Each structure stands twice: as C-alpha cells, then as structure tokens.
Amino acid sequence: MERLIRTIKEEEVYLSEYEGYQDAYRQIGRFIEEVYACKRIHSSLGYLTPMKFELQWQENRAADVI
C-alpha cells in the first residue's frame, strides 16, 4: 500500500496542478484506473499489470471449476 501511494505521488500528484479537490480526486482516480491498473507492470504480480493479473486469475479459477 505504501508503494502505491508513493507511485501516485511521484507519477501523478507532483507532476500535476489541480483546480481543487474535485479535480484532484478525478485526475488521481483516472491515473489509478488508466495507468496504474492497466499499463504499469508489477514485479509482485509476475510482471503483469493488475488488470491482466486479475483476468488471468479469473481464467485459472474458471478452469479449476470445470
């Protein structure tokens, strides 16, 4: 969790200017959804993005049920 917060600060917050709380909330949410979860690979997830890791996990889980 601490690494996530550090990444958000380094790759979004420190590089952006926000018009207010709502703008910051929206842009940080966009960063998490579009960049952190979809494009940024994570060594702890086998060098997959969180989205690909979750999809792979769901596919494996479905295969185990069948």
N, C-alpha and C positions, 0 to 999 in steps of 0.2 A: 504494500500500500504506500509506503514512504517513497519508493522508487517511482510509482505512478504520479504522485504529487510533484516530485522533483521534475519529472519529464514534462508535465503540464506547465510548470513554471518556466522551465528553460526553453521549451519549444513553442509555447503559445503566449503565456502571460507577459513575460519580459520583452517579447518582440511585438506586442500589440498595444494599441491605445484604445480604450473603451470610452464610450459616451456616457456610461452609467452602469449601474448594477445589472439592469436587464440586458444590456448589450454584452457585458462580460459573461453573464450566465449563458446567453445564446451562443456566443463565439466559443467559449470553453466547451460547451456541450457539442458543438459542431466538431471541434478538434477531437474530442474523445470518440465520437461516432465515425467520423470520416478518416481520421489519420491514425489515432492510437489503436482502434479496434480493427481497422480494415487494411492499413498499409504498413504499419510498424511491426516488424517481426520481433519475437521474444525468445531469448535463449531458453528460458524455463519452459517454453511450450514446444520445444524441439524445432526452433527457428521457424515457427509458423506465426501468422497473425492470430489474435484472439478469435476472430471470426472463423478463419479456416480451421483452427483447433477445435472449436465448438462443433462445426459441421462434421469434421472427421469423427469426433467423439460420438455424435448422434448417429452417424452411419454405422460405426462399430457397435454401438448399443443396439441398433435395429437388427444388425446381422446376428448378434448374440441371441436375440429373442426368437428369431426364425430358426 
